[in-house]
Amino acid sequence: MSTYDLPDELQIRSDGPVRVITLNRPDDLNATNHALHAGLASLFPQLDADAEARVAVLTGAGRAFSAGGDFAYLDELAQDDELRHQTLTHGRQIVTGMVACRLPIIAAVNGPAVGLGCSLVALSDIVFMAASAHLADPHVLLGLVAADGGPVVWPLLTSLQLAKEYALTGDRIPAERAAAIGLVNHVCPDDEVLDQAMACAHRIAALPKGAVEDTKRIINIQLERAVLASLDFALSAEDRSFTTPELRANVDRALSSQRDRAKKK
């Protein structure tokens, strides 16, 4: 396996031609901080450059896939213009990197996939989801514009009305519902989701390399055009939304609740 330059918050291991990528902040339900976000931005070009890699499997450590953005990180982004602009650039790189990645990307959604976690699922090529897991994109609930996944990609995966409903309300989408409306491929028993994703990965990895990669590229040309048509506006709108009083109030409320819970422990 090629040498990867990734933070501890993002781990990668080799299983033959399959690369298993694990979001690795289990004590925080794999919520996104700066290191994890930056690591994801640099991951997909490194996968492309790994000559022996044929398929990637993306999953989470512990009991969540990813619980979305860490509120302390959101607080930093709201107050630090330079960090926010860097993070939005990373967001663009994650989206375009996943769409253009030569490897098929299979998501093994082992638990809740919220915010960026939900976006990673939307941008994956094939999705296996634990029966107890759910998707949710709560950007709008917090006062943010959702720019980097769900609302950008969902209209190509499900109906426009359903994409609007879940993007505007932030409602949870249980696994069975997500499969029924086309947002995931398979719902699995919780203890089988990674095994089933790995079996699919090895099946694809055994097929002719050029045919697999070019077929993915043909399908994703449609996705890439849709993403590029909206992504710059989406990121600019998300940038503006970080400075709104609604977000400030919601982040302050969440951080206060976290402090109260910590005092009670």
MARBANU-447144 format. One record per residue (C-alpha): residue in three letters; x, y, z; chain. Coordinates in nm, 4 decimals, padded with zeros to 6 digits, always signed. Each point is the difference from the previous one (the first is absolute). Layout:
REM residues N
resn=ALA	x=X	y=Y	z=Z	chain=A
...
***
This chain:
REM residues 265
resn=MET	x=+00.0000	y=+00.0000	z=+00.0000	chain=A
resn=SER	x=+00.1185	y=+00.3519	z=-00.0767	chain=A
resn=THR	x=+00.0926	y=+00.2237	z=+00.2912	chain=A
resn=TYR	x=-00.2856	y=+00.2304	z=+00.0970	chain=A
resn=ASP	x=+00.0421	y=+00.3320	z=+00.1786	chain=A
resn=LEU	x=-00.3101	y=+00.0167	z=+00.2208	chain=A
resn=PRO	x=-00.0790	y=+00.1178	z=+00.3546	chain=A
resn=ASP	x=-00.0768	y=-00.2437	z=+00.2818	chain=A
resn=GLU	x=-00.3662	y=+00.0969	z=-00.0380	chain=A
resn=LEU	x=-00.0064	y=-00.1842	z=-00.3318	chain=A
resn=GLN	x=+00.1443	y=-00.3508	z=-00.0177	chain=A
resn=ILE	x=+00.0613	y=-00.2149	z=-00.3049	chain=A
resn=ARG	x=+00.0872	y=-00.3666	z=-00.0293	chain=A
resn=SER	x=+00.0500	y=-00.2368	z=-00.2891	chain=A
resn=ASP	x=-00.1961	y=-00.3200	z=-00.0615	chain=A
resn=GLY	x=+00.1591	y=-00.1134	z=-00.3230	chain=A
resn=PRO	x=-00.1087	y=+00.2470	z=-00.2709	chain=A
resn=VAL	x=-00.2664	y=+00.1513	z=+00.2286	chain=A
resn=ARG	x=+00.0767	y=+00.3061	z=+00.2119	chain=A
resn=VAL	x=-00.2070	y=+00.0276	z=+00.3177	chain=A
resn=ILE	x=-00.0307	y=+00.3609	z=+00.1193	chain=A
resn=THR	x=-00.1261	y=+00.0563	z=+00.3539	chain=A
resn=LEU	x=-00.1206	y=+00.3282	z=+00.1458	chain=A
resn=ASN	x=+00.1780	y=-00.0221	z=+00.3335	chain=A
resn=ARG	x=-00.1419	y=+00.2235	z=+00.2749	chain=A
resn=PRO	x=-00.2134	y=-00.2664	z=+00.1724	chain=A
resn=ASP	x=-00.0248	y=+00.1835	z=+00.3338	chain=A
resn=ASP	x=-00.1615	y=+00.2901	z=-00.1891	chain=A
resn=LEU	x=-00.2132	y=-00.2191	z=-00.2284	chain=A
resn=ASN	x=+00.2429	y=+00.0861	z=-00.2807	chain=A
resn=ALA	x=-00.1242	y=+00.3593	z=-00.0062	chain=A
resn=THR	x=+00.2034	y=+00.2118	z=-00.2383	chain=A
resn=ASN	x=+00.2809	y=+00.2164	z=+00.1343	chain=A
resn=HIS	x=+00.2611	y=+00.1873	z=-00.2022	chain=A
resn=ALA	x=+00.2470	y=-00.2891	z=-00.0139	chain=A
resn=LEU	x=-00.2602	y=-00.2500	z=-00.1222	chain=A
resn=HIS	x=-00.1410	y=+00.2446	z=-00.2561	chain=A
resn=ALA	x=+00.3460	y=+00.0869	z=-00.1344	chain=A
resn=GLY	x=+00.0885	y=-00.3694	z=-00.0097	chain=A
resn=LEU	x=-00.3054	y=-00.0790	z=-00.2102	chain=A
resn=ALA	x=+00.0921	y=+00.2804	z=-00.2393	chain=A
resn=SER	x=+00.3435	y=-00.1552	z=-00.0587	chain=A
resn=LEU	x=-00.1175	y=-00.3631	z=-00.0013	chain=A
resn=PHE	x=-00.1469	y=-00.0461	z=-00.3470	chain=A
resn=PRO	x=+00.2992	y=+00.1207	z=-00.2055	chain=A
resn=GLN	x=+00.2125	y=-00.2406	z=+00.2080	chain=A
resn=LEU	x=-00.2397	y=-00.2850	z=-00.0781	chain=A
resn=ASP	x=+00.0223	y=+00.0864	z=-00.3697	chain=A
resn=ALA	x=+00.3805	y=-00.0146	z=+00.0215	chain=A
resn=ASP	x=+00.0034	y=-00.3419	z=+00.1719	chain=A
resn=ALA	x=+00.0723	y=-00.2214	z=-00.3016	chain=A
resn=GLU	x=-00.0916	y=-00.3230	z=+00.1819	chain=A
resn=ALA	x=-00.3352	y=+00.1269	z=+00.1300	chain=A
resn=ARG	x=-00.3126	y=-00.1141	z=-00.1835	chain=A
resn=VAL	x=-00.2929	y=+00.0816	z=+00.2349	chain=A
resn=ALA	x=-00.0436	y=+00.2105	z=+00.3154	chain=A
resn=VAL	x=-00.2311	y=-00.0751	z=+00.2943	chain=A
resn=LEU	x=-00.0929	y=+00.2907	z=+00.2272	chain=A
resn=THR	x=-00.1277	y=-00.0597	z=+00.3543	chain=A
resn=GLY	x=+00.0060	y=+00.1393	z=+00.3532	chain=A
resn=ALA	x=+00.1684	y=-00.1143	z=+00.3205	chain=A
resn=GLY	x=-00.2246	y=-00.0886	z=+00.2918	chain=A
resn=ARG	x=-00.3764	y=+00.0413	z=-00.0054	chain=A
resn=ALA	x=-00.0392	y=+00.2812	z=-00.2552	chain=A
resn=PHE	x=+00.0939	y=+00.0623	z=-00.3606	chain=A
resn=SER	x=+00.0238	y=+00.3735	z=+00.0710	chain=A
resn=ALA	x=-00.2127	y=+00.2228	z=+00.2221	chain=A
resn=GLY	x=+00.0626	y=+00.3081	z=-00.2138	chain=A
resn=GLY	x=+00.1966	y=+00.3107	z=+00.0948	chain=A
resn=ASP	x=+00.1586	y=+00.0322	z=+00.3423	chain=A
resn=PHE	x=-00.1641	y=+00.3043	z=+00.1630	chain=A
resn=ALA	x=+00.3331	y=+00.1317	z=+00.1264	chain=A
resn=TYR	x=+00.1237	y=-00.0141	z=-00.3593	chain=A
resn=LEU	x=-00.3116	y=+00.1815	z=-00.1238	chain=A
resn=ASP	x=+00.0669	y=+00.2655	z=+00.2638	chain=A
resn=GLU	x=+00.3554	y=+00.0436	z=-00.1315	chain=A
resn=LEU	x=-00.1242	y=+00.0236	z=-00.3577	chain=A
resn=ALA	x=-00.2559	y=+00.2651	z=+00.0883	chain=A
resn=GLN	x=+00.2661	y=+00.2174	z=+00.1610	chain=A
resn=ASP	x=+00.3068	y=-00.0572	z=-00.2174	chain=A
resn=ASP	x=-00.0376	y=+00.1160	z=-00.3609	chain=A
resn=GLU	x=+00.3301	y=-00.1510	z=-00.1142	chain=A
resn=LEU	x=-00.0748	y=-00.3404	z=+00.1501	chain=A
resn=ARG	x=-00.3508	y=+00.0066	z=-00.1480	chain=A
resn=HIS	x=+00.1257	y=+00.0781	z=-00.3488	chain=A
resn=GLN	x=+00.2579	y=-00.2784	z=+00.0281	chain=A
resn=THR	x=-00.2700	y=-00.2396	z=+00.1176	chain=A
resn=LEU	x=-00.2347	y=+00.0931	z=-00.2848	chain=A
resn=THR	x=+00.2847	y=-00.0632	z=-00.2447	chain=A
resn=HIS	x=+00.0459	y=-00.3386	z=+00.1618	chain=A
resn=GLY	x=-00.3740	y=-00.0606	z=-00.0344	chain=A
resn=ARG	x=+00.0242	y=+00.0633	z=-00.3721	chain=A
resn=GLN	x=+00.2958	y=-00.2371	z=-00.0248	chain=A
resn=ILE	x=-00.1900	y=-00.2754	z=+00.1834	chain=A
resn=VAL	x=-00.2974	y=+00.0250	z=-00.2352	chain=A
resn=THR	x=+00.1964	y=+00.0222	z=-00.3229	chain=A
resn=GLY	x=+00.2529	y=-00.2571	z=+00.1235	chain=A
resn=MET	x=-00.2672	y=-00.2594	z=+00.0704	chain=A
resn=VAL	x=-00.1825	y=+00.0608	z=-00.3268	chain=A
resn=ALA	x=+00.3176	y=-00.0221	z=-00.2092	chain=A
resn=CYS	x=+00.1760	y=-00.2777	z=+00.1951	chain=A
resn=ARG	x=+00.0891	y=-00.2884	z=-00.2341	chain=A
resn=LEU	x=-00.0738	y=-00.2591	z=+00.2715	chain=A
resn=PRO	x=-00.3557	y=-00.1077	z=+00.0721	chain=A
resn=ILE	x=-00.0801	y=+00.1220	z=+00.3521	chain=A
resn=ILE	x=-00.2218	y=-00.2239	z=+00.2124	chain=A
resn=ALA	x=-00.1452	y=+00.1408	z=+00.3223	chain=A
resn=ALA	x=-00.0530	y=-00.2344	z=+00.2950	chain=A
resn=VAL	x=-00.2333	y=+00.2154	z=+00.2097	chain=A
resn=ASN	x=+00.0378	y=-00.1601	z=+00.3417	chain=A
resn=GLY	x=-00.1996	y=+00.2634	z=+00.1907	chain=A
resn=PRO	x=-00.1491	y=+00.3495	z=-00.0280	chain=A
resn=ALA	x=+00.1249	y=+00.2002	z=-00.3004	chain=A
resn=VAL	x=-00.0734	y=+00.3660	z=+00.0657	chain=A
resn=GLY	x=+00.1176	y=+00.3217	z=-00.1679	chain=A
resn=LEU	x=+00.3305	y=-00.0707	z=-00.1730	chain=A
resn=GLY	x=-00.0539	y=-00.3684	z=+00.0762	chain=A
resn=CYS	x=-00.3233	y=+00.0150	z=-00.1964	chain=A
resn=SER	x=+00.1847	y=+00.1759	z=-00.2833	chain=A
resn=LEU	x=+00.2659	y=-00.2724	z=-00.0130	chain=A
resn=VAL	x=-00.2765	y=-00.2572	z=-00.0365	chain=A
resn=ALA	x=-00.1667	y=+00.1995	z=-00.2782	chain=A
resn=LEU	x=+00.3284	y=+00.0277	z=-00.1903	chain=A
resn=SER	x=+00.0903	y=-00.3692	z=+00.0305	chain=A
resn=ASP	x=-00.0580	y=-00.2350	z=-00.2914	chain=A
resn=ILE	x=-00.1646	y=-00.2880	z=+00.1891	chain=A
resn=VAL	x=-00.1401	y=+00.0146	z=+00.3539	chain=A
resn=PHE	x=-00.0570	y=-00.2744	z=+00.2574	chain=A
resn=MET	x=-00.1827	y=+00.1318	z=+00.3068	chain=A
resn=ALA	x=-00.0561	y=-00.1505	z=+00.3441	chain=A
resn=ALA	x=-00.3682	y=-00.0558	z=+00.0772	chain=A
resn=SER	x=+00.0149	y=+00.2172	z=+00.3129	chain=A
resn=ALA	x=+00.1807	y=+00.2884	z=-00.1711	chain=A
resn=HIS	x=-00.1487	y=+00.3169	z=-00.1454	chain=A
resn=LEU	x=+00.0929	y=+00.2866	z=-00.2305	chain=A
resn=ALA	x=-00.0619	y=+00.3672	z=+00.0759	chain=A
resn=ASP	x=+00.1176	y=+00.3334	z=-00.1329	chain=A
resn=PRO	x=-00.0764	y=+00.2571	z=+00.2745	chain=A
resn=HIS	x=+00.1837	y=+00.2956	z=-00.1549	chain=A
resn=VAL	x=-00.3158	y=+00.2072	z=-00.0392	chain=A
resn=LEU	x=-00.1110	y=-00.0781	z=+00.3561	chain=A
resn=LEU	x=+00.3217	y=+00.1615	z=+00.1229	chain=A
resn=GLY	x=-00.0310	y=+00.2990	z=-00.2318	chain=A
resn=LEU	x=+00.2577	y=-00.1212	z=-00.2531	chain=A
resn=VAL	x=-00.0216	y=-00.0578	z=-00.3732	chain=A
resn=ALA	x=+00.0667	y=-00.3626	z=-00.0917	chain=A
resn=ALA	x=+00.2646	y=+00.0260	z=-00.2712	chain=A
resn=ASP	x=+00.2098	y=-00.3124	z=-00.0153	chain=A
resn=GLY	x=-00.2037	y=-00.3091	z=-00.0742	chain=A
resn=GLY	x=-00.3594	y=-00.0869	z=+00.0778	chain=A
resn=PRO	x=-00.1947	y=+00.2836	z=-00.1664	chain=A
resn=VAL	x=+00.2547	y=+00.0126	z=-00.2827	chain=A
resn=VAL	x=-00.0266	y=-00.3730	z=-00.0816	chain=A
resn=TRP	x=-00.3389	y=-00.1147	z=+00.1361	chain=A
resn=PRO	x=-00.1996	y=+00.1347	z=-00.2983	chain=A
resn=LEU	x=+00.1849	y=-00.2529	z=-00.2171	chain=A
resn=LEU	x=-00.0665	y=-00.2869	z=+00.2412	chain=A
resn=THR	x=-00.3634	y=+00.0534	z=+00.0984	chain=A
resn=SER	x=-00.2911	y=+00.2250	z=-00.0932	chain=A
resn=LEU	x=+00.0447	y=+00.3766	z=+00.0075	chain=A
resn=GLN	x=-00.2832	y=+00.0313	z=+00.2523	chain=A
resn=LEU	x=+00.1574	y=-00.2507	z=+00.2394	chain=A
resn=ALA	x=+00.3390	y=+00.1685	z=-00.0346	chain=A
resn=LYS	x=-00.1611	y=+00.3310	z=+00.0920	chain=A
resn=GLU	x=-00.1910	y=-00.1482	z=+00.2930	chain=A
resn=TYR	x=+00.3009	y=-00.1568	z=+00.1680	chain=A
resn=ALA	x=+00.2370	y=+00.2883	z=-00.0779	chain=A
resn=LEU	x=-00.2390	y=+00.2670	z=+00.1283	chain=A
resn=THR	x=-00.1256	y=-00.1805	z=+00.3107	chain=A
resn=GLY	x=+00.3136	y=-00.1884	z=+00.1049	chain=A
resn=ASP	x=-00.2226	y=-00.2971	z=+00.0889	chain=A
resn=ARG	x=+00.1599	y=-00.3351	z=+00.0687	chain=A
resn=ILE	x=-00.0219	y=-00.2569	z=-00.2799	chain=A
resn=PRO	x=-00.0065	y=-00.3525	z=+00.1479	chain=A
resn=ALA	x=+00.1924	y=-00.2678	z=-00.1853	chain=A
resn=GLU	x=-00.3030	y=-00.1728	z=-00.1509	chain=A
resn=ARG	x=-00.1415	y=+00.3325	z=-00.1181	chain=A
resn=ALA	x=+00.3367	y=+00.1012	z=-00.1454	chain=A
resn=ALA	x=+00.0094	y=-00.3222	z=-00.2031	chain=A
resn=ALA	x=-00.3609	y=+00.0367	z=-00.1119	chain=A
resn=ILE	x=+00.0616	y=+00.3469	z=-00.1450	chain=A
resn=GLY	x=+00.3315	y=-00.0840	z=-00.1643	chain=A
resn=LEU	x=+00.2526	y=+00.1625	z=+00.2352	chain=A
resn=VAL	x=+00.1680	y=-00.3307	z=+00.0941	chain=A
resn=ASN	x=+00.0295	y=-00.3379	z=-00.1722	chain=A
resn=HIS	x=-00.0270	y=-00.2561	z=+00.2792	chain=A
resn=VAL	x=-00.1179	y=-00.0154	z=+00.3613	chain=A
resn=CYS	x=+00.1864	y=-00.2579	z=+00.2088	chain=A
resn=PRO	x=-00.0075	y=-00.1393	z=+00.3524	chain=A
resn=ASP	x=+00.2179	y=+00.2298	z=+00.2100	chain=A
resn=ASP	x=+00.2723	y=-00.2581	z=+00.0510	chain=A
resn=GLU	x=+00.0222	y=-00.0847	z=-00.3709	chain=A
resn=VAL	x=+00.0253	y=+00.3401	z=-00.1659	chain=A
resn=LEU	x=+00.3794	y=+00.0131	z=-00.0336	chain=A
resn=ASP	x=+00.0226	y=-00.3670	z=-00.1035	chain=A
resn=GLN	x=-00.2567	y=+00.0512	z=-00.2751	chain=A
resn=ALA	x=+00.1719	y=+00.3161	z=-00.1209	chain=A
resn=MET	x=+00.3355	y=-00.1797	z=-00.0069	chain=A
resn=ALA	x=-00.1460	y=-00.2930	z=-00.1928	chain=A
resn=CYS	x=-00.1318	y=+00.2398	z=-00.2622	chain=A
resn=ALA	x=+00.3346	y=+00.1817	z=-00.0108	chain=A
resn=HIS	x=+00.1954	y=-00.3195	z=-00.0623	chain=A
resn=ARG	x=-00.2486	y=-00.1101	z=-00.2650	chain=A
resn=ILE	x=+00.0514	y=+00.3265	z=-00.1895	chain=A
resn=ALA	x=+00.3768	y=-00.0047	z=+00.0618	chain=A
resn=ALA	x=+00.0187	y=-00.3368	z=-00.1803	chain=A
resn=LEU	x=-00.1540	y=+00.1417	z=-00.3183	chain=A
resn=PRO	x=+00.2036	y=+00.1542	z=-00.2860	chain=A
resn=LYS	x=+00.1535	y=+00.3205	z=+00.1349	chain=A
resn=GLY	x=-00.0415	y=+00.2212	z=-00.3060	chain=A
resn=ALA	x=-00.3596	y=-00.1034	z=-00.0584	chain=A
resn=VAL	x=-00.0931	y=+00.0739	z=+00.3611	chain=A
resn=GLU	x=+00.1692	y=+00.3396	z=+00.0117	chain=A
resn=ASP	x=-00.1239	y=+00.1203	z=-00.3385	chain=A
resn=THR	x=-00.3557	y=-00.1157	z=+00.0701	chain=A
resn=LYS	x=-00.0005	y=+00.1898	z=+00.3291	chain=A
resn=ARG	x=+00.1335	y=+00.3039	z=-00.1860	chain=A
resn=ILE	x=-00.2741	y=-00.0167	z=-00.2637	chain=A
resn=ILE	x=-00.2720	y=-00.0081	z=+00.2653	chain=A
resn=ASN	x=+00.1629	y=+00.2694	z=+00.2115	chain=A
resn=ILE	x=+00.0382	y=+00.2455	z=-00.2878	chain=A
resn=GLN	x=-00.3701	y=+00.0765	z=+00.0513	chain=A
resn=LEU	x=+00.0558	y=+00.0436	z=+00.3727	chain=A
resn=GLU	x=+00.3070	y=+00.2167	z=-00.0501	chain=A
resn=ARG	x=-00.1858	y=+00.2385	z=-00.2297	chain=A
resn=ALA	x=-00.2809	y=+00.0401	z=+00.2527	chain=A
resn=VAL	x=+00.2422	y=+00.0524	z=+00.2880	chain=A
resn=LEU	x=+00.2095	y=+00.2603	z=-00.1817	chain=A
resn=ALA	x=-00.3109	y=+00.1889	z=-00.1087	chain=A
resn=SER	x=-00.1009	y=+00.0701	z=+00.3603	chain=A
resn=LEU	x=+00.3078	y=-00.0434	z=+00.2200	chain=A
resn=ASP	x=+00.1522	y=+00.3489	z=-00.0190	chain=A
resn=PHE	x=-00.3292	y=+00.1707	z=+00.0843	chain=A
resn=ALA	x=-00.0650	y=-00.2548	z=+00.2756	chain=A
resn=LEU	x=+00.3376	y=+00.0595	z=+00.1658	chain=A
resn=SER	x=-00.0334	y=+00.3783	z=-00.0229	chain=A
resn=ALA	x=-00.3446	y=-00.0215	z=+00.1575	chain=A
resn=GLU	x=+00.1306	y=-00.2252	z=+00.2778	chain=A
resn=ASP	x=+00.2801	y=+00.2488	z=+00.0654	chain=A
resn=ARG	x=-00.2543	y=+00.2795	z=+00.0476	chain=A
resn=SER	x=-00.2173	y=-00.2126	z=+00.2252	chain=A
resn=PHE	x=+00.2845	y=-00.0463	z=+00.2497	chain=A
resn=THR	x=-00.0336	y=+00.3659	z=+00.0981	chain=A
resn=THR	x=-00.3739	y=-00.0005	z=+00.0746	chain=A
resn=PRO	x=-00.1462	y=+00.0570	z=+00.3475	chain=A
resn=GLU	x=-00.2065	y=-00.3177	z=-00.0358	chain=A
resn=LEU	x=+00.3107	y=-00.2175	z=-00.0261	chain=A
resn=ARG	x=+00.1670	y=+00.1880	z=+00.2863	chain=A
resn=ALA	x=-00.2978	y=-00.0642	z=+00.2261	chain=A
resn=ASN	x=-00.0203	y=-00.3680	z=-00.0905	chain=A
resn=VAL	x=+00.3724	y=-00.0624	z=+00.0496	chain=A
resn=ASP	x=-00.0028	y=+00.1828	z=+00.3351	chain=A
resn=ARG	x=-00.2976	y=-00.2086	z=+00.1115	chain=A
resn=ALA	x=+00.1679	y=-00.3245	z=-00.1026	chain=A
resn=LEU	x=+00.3300	y=+00.0853	z=+00.1681	chain=A
resn=SER	x=-00.1831	y=+00.0984	z=+00.3183	chain=A
resn=SER	x=-00.1810	y=-00.3329	z=+00.0025	chain=A
resn=GLN	x=+00.3291	y=-00.1837	z=-00.0460	chain=A
resn=ARG	x=+00.1538	y=+00.1844	z=+00.2946	chain=A
resn=ASP	x=-00.3025	y=-00.0792	z=+00.2179	chain=A
resn=ARG	x=+00.0227	y=-00.3695	z=-00.0866	chain=A
resn=ALA	x=+00.3723	y=-00.0022	z=+00.0746	chain=A
resn=LYS	x=-00.0601	y=+00.1507	z=+00.3467	chain=A
resn=LYS	x=-00.2494	y=-00.2718	z=+00.0850	chain=A
resn=LYS	x=+00.2437	y=-00.2815	z=-00.0765	chain=A
***
